[in-house]
């Protein structure tokens, strides 16, 4: 049985280096996905769950423009081991201002990736905006508000999130534009901890009414509001 439940993304612009990085992971019995560019890796991470990134440092250093922005976002989102390849050896390397990383490939796999909850990249940027909503679930309607919202979904503050299960469908009514949509519960935060209780929901559809409202509210069109960090 593989050590990790989900793959690691291997990134290098060099075919030989990418092959060397992939070969170094064979001994760990982990699933890998190789990518020649950061944009390719981003596209993969938008569609599936991953638990880490193994990348050669020169690929990050040489990245320009959009590639640089995506490299910054990916390495800030997933556990990352930046290395320099010397023959068959991987030398862990750090960058000024970069987050702390493990000192070896073994620690990266067995600690950083193993303890990380595999995630899929968020397609749209979250905006910290509170708006009044009402949720309807199991024949019960509750007044609520958003803690943040995006083109893809929202975090809705709810003081009894335990009543929801991941995958549940509910109706969300937006007070200001006066429209409602169907949403799916993707995750939840319990009451009683040091954060707002509630549910993270994914919008099943974007109606014309909601689309017009989000465009005014977020000030960015859907296709130009990707969830990327600034490099």
C-alpha positions as CSV (number, residue, x, y, z in Angstrom):
1,X,0.0,0.0,0.0
2,X,1.5,3.4,-1.0
3,X,2.7,5.6,1.9
4,X,0.7,8.6,0.6
5,X,-2.9,8.6,-0.5
6,X,-2.4,11.1,-3.3
7,X,0.4,12.0,-5.7
8,X,3.3,14.4,-5.5
9,X,3.9,16.8,-8.4
10,X,7.4,16.8,-9.8
11,X,8.3,20.0,-11.7
12,X,11.4,20.8,-13.9
13,X,11.8,22.5,-17.2
14,X,14.6,20.1,-18.0
15,X,13.7,16.7,-19.2
16,X,16.8,15.1,-17.7
17,X,16.3,16.8,-14.3
18,X,12.6,15.9,-14.3
19,X,13.5,12.3,-14.9
20,X,16.1,12.3,-12.1
21,X,13.6,13.8,-9.7
22,X,11.1,11.2,-10.6
23,X,13.6,8.4,-10.2
24,X,14.5,9.6,-6.7
25,X,11.0,9.0,-5.6
26,X,10.7,5.4,-6.9
27,X,12.2,4.0,-3.6
28,X,9.4,5.6,-1.6
29,X,6.5,3.9,-3.4
30,X,4.7,7.1,-4.0
31,X,2.6,8.1,-7.0
32,X,3.9,11.0,-9.0
33,X,2.8,13.4,-11.7
34,X,5.6,15.1,-13.7
35,X,5.2,18.5,-15.2
36,X,7.5,20.6,-17.5
37,X,6.0,23.9,-16.5
38,X,4.4,25.5,-13.4
39,X,1.3,26.3,-15.5
40,X,0.9,22.6,-16.4
41,X,1.3,21.8,-12.7
42,X,-1.4,24.4,-11.8
43,X,-3.8,22.9,-14.3
44,X,-3.3,19.5,-12.7
45,X,-3.7,20.8,-9.2
46,X,-7.0,22.5,-10.2
47,X,-8.4,19.1,-11.1
48,X,-7.1,16.6,-8.5
49,X,-5.8,16.3,-5.0
50,X,-2.0,16.4,-4.3
51,X,0.1,16.3,-1.2
52,X,3.4,18.0,-2.2
53,X,5.7,19.4,-4.8
54,X,9.3,18.3,-5.6
55,X,11.0,21.0,-7.8
56,X,14.5,21.8,-8.9
57,X,15.5,25.3,-7.8
58,X,16.8,26.5,-11.2
59,X,13.2,26.1,-12.6
60,X,11.9,28.5,-10.0
61,X,14.8,31.0,-10.4
62,X,14.4,31.0,-14.2
63,X,10.6,31.4,-14.2
64,X,9.3,34.7,-15.6
65,X,5.9,36.4,-15.8
66,X,2.9,34.2,-15.2
67,X,5.1,31.2,-14.6
68,X,6.8,33.0,-11.7
69,X,3.4,33.9,-10.2
70,X,2.1,30.4,-10.5
71,X,5.4,29.0,-9.0
72,X,5.0,31.3,-6.0
73,X,1.4,30.2,-5.5
74,X,2.0,26.5,-5.8
75,X,5.0,26.4,-3.5
76,X,3.1,28.5,-1.0
77,X,0.1,26.2,-1.1
78,X,1.7,22.7,-1.0
79,X,4.6,21.3,1.1
80,X,7.6,21.9,-1.2
81,X,11.1,20.5,-1.4
82,X,13.3,22.7,-3.6
83,X,16.5,20.9,-4.7
84,X,19.4,21.1,-7.0
85,X,20.2,17.9,-8.9
86,X,23.9,16.8,-9.1
87,X,24.2,13.5,-10.9
88,X,22.0,11.1,-8.9
89,X,22.0,13.3,-5.8
90,X,19.4,15.7,-4.7
91,X,20.7,18.7,-2.7
92,X,17.9,20.5,-0.8
93,X,18.2,24.2,-1.4
94,X,16.4,27.2,0.2
95,X,15.5,30.6,-1.3
96,X,15.6,33.9,0.5
97,X,12.2,34.6,2.0
98,X,10.9,31.1,1.2
99,X,9.1,29.0,3.8
100,X,11.1,26.6,5.8
101,X,11.5,23.2,4.2
102,X,12.7,19.7,5.2
103,X,16.4,18.9,5.0
104,X,16.1,15.6,3.1
105,X,13.8,13.9,0.6
106,X,13.0,11.2,3.3
107,X,11.8,13.9,5.8
108,X,9.8,15.6,3.0
109,X,8.0,12.4,2.1
110,X,7.5,11.0,5.6
111,X,6.8,14.2,7.5
112,X,5.8,17.1,5.4
113,X,3.7,15.2,2.8
114,X,2.5,12.5,5.1
115,X,1.1,15.0,7.6
116,X,-0.4,17.3,5.0
117,X,-4.1,16.9,4.1
118,X,-4.1,16.5,0.3
119,X,-5.7,19.4,-1.4
120,X,-6.9,20.7,-4.7
121,X,-6.1,24.2,-5.8
122,X,-8.9,26.7,-5.5
123,X,-9.9,28.0,-8.9
124,X,-11.0,31.4,-7.8
125,X,-9.7,34.0,-5.4
126,X,-11.5,34.3,-2.0
127,X,-12.6,37.9,-1.1
128,X,-13.1,38.7,2.5
129,X,-16.6,40.1,2.2
130,X,-19.6,39.7,4.5
131,X,-23.0,39.6,2.9
132,X,-26.4,38.5,4.2
133,X,-27.6,35.1,3.1
134,X,-30.1,32.6,4.2
135,X,-29.6,28.8,4.0
136,X,-32.3,26.2,3.6
137,X,-31.5,22.6,4.5
138,X,-33.5,19.7,5.8
139,X,-36.7,21.8,5.8
140,X,-35.1,24.4,8.1
141,X,-34.2,27.9,7.1
142,X,-31.4,29.8,8.8
143,X,-30.2,33.4,8.6
144,X,-26.5,33.7,8.1
145,X,-23.7,35.7,6.5
146,X,-20.5,35.0,4.5
147,X,-17.0,35.3,5.9
148,X,-15.6,35.2,2.4
149,X,-16.9,34.7,-1.1
150,X,-15.6,33.9,-4.6
151,X,-16.9,32.9,-8.0
152,X,-16.7,29.3,-7.0
153,X,-18.3,29.4,-3.5
154,X,-18.3,30.9,-0.1
155,X,-17.7,30.3,3.6
156,X,-21.0,30.8,5.4
157,X,-21.0,31.3,9.2
158,X,-23.3,28.9,10.8
159,X,-23.5,28.2,14.6
160,X,-24.6,24.6,14.1
161,X,-22.3,23.3,11.4
162,X,-22.4,19.8,12.9
163,X,-25.8,19.2,11.2
164,X,-24.1,19.2,7.8
165,X,-22.1,16.4,6.2
166,X,-19.6,16.8,3.4
167,X,-21.5,16.5,0.1
168,X,-24.8,17.7,1.5
169,X,-26.8,20.0,-0.8
170,X,-28.5,23.1,0.4
171,X,-30.1,26.2,-1.0
172,X,-28.4,29.6,-0.5
173,X,-30.5,32.7,-0.8
174,X,-28.7,36.0,-1.4
175,X,-30.6,38.9,0.2
176,X,-29.1,41.8,-1.9
177,X,-29.7,40.6,-5.4
178,X,-32.7,38.5,-4.3
179,X,-31.8,35.2,-5.9
180,X,-31.1,31.7,-4.7
181,X,-28.8,28.9,-5.9
182,X,-28.0,25.3,-5.0
183,X,-24.7,24.7,-3.2
184,X,-22.7,21.7,-2.0
185,X,-20.9,21.5,1.4
186,X,-17.2,20.9,0.8
187,X,-15.9,21.4,4.3
188,X,-16.9,22.6,7.8
189,X,-15.5,24.2,10.9
190,X,-17.0,23.2,14.2
191,X,-18.3,25.5,16.9
192,X,-16.2,26.1,20.0
193,X,-12.8,26.4,18.4
194,X,-10.7,29.5,17.8
195,X,-12.3,30.3,14.4
196,X,-15.7,31.1,13.1
197,X,-18.0,28.1,12.9
198,X,-19.6,27.4,9.5
199,X,-19.5,25.6,6.2
200,X,-17.5,26.0,3.0
201,X,-19.8,25.6,0.1
202,X,-19.3,25.2,-3.7
203,X,-21.9,26.9,-6.0
204,X,-23.5,24.3,-8.2
205,X,-24.5,26.9,-10.7
206,X,-24.0,30.6,-11.3
207,X,-27.3,32.1,-12.4
208,X,-27.4,35.3,-14.5
209,X,-28.7,37.2,-11.4
210,X,-25.8,35.9,-9.2
211,X,-23.3,36.5,-11.9
212,X,-24.2,40.1,-12.3
213,X,-24.1,40.6,-8.5
214,X,-20.7,38.9,-8.1
215,X,-19.2,40.9,-10.9
216,X,-20.2,44.1,-9.1
217,X,-19.2,42.8,-5.7
218,X,-15.8,41.2,-6.6
219,X,-14.9,43.7,-9.3
220,X,-13.3,41.0,-11.4
221,X,-14.7,38.8,-14.1
222,X,-14.8,35.1,-13.4
223,X,-12.0,34.2,-15.8
224,X,-9.7,36.9,-14.5
225,X,-10.0,36.1,-10.7
226,X,-7.7,33.2,-10.3
227,X,-6.5,32.3,-6.8
228,X,-2.8,33.2,-7.2
229,X,-0.4,34.8,-4.8
230,X,1.7,37.8,-6.0
231,X,5.2,36.8,-6.8
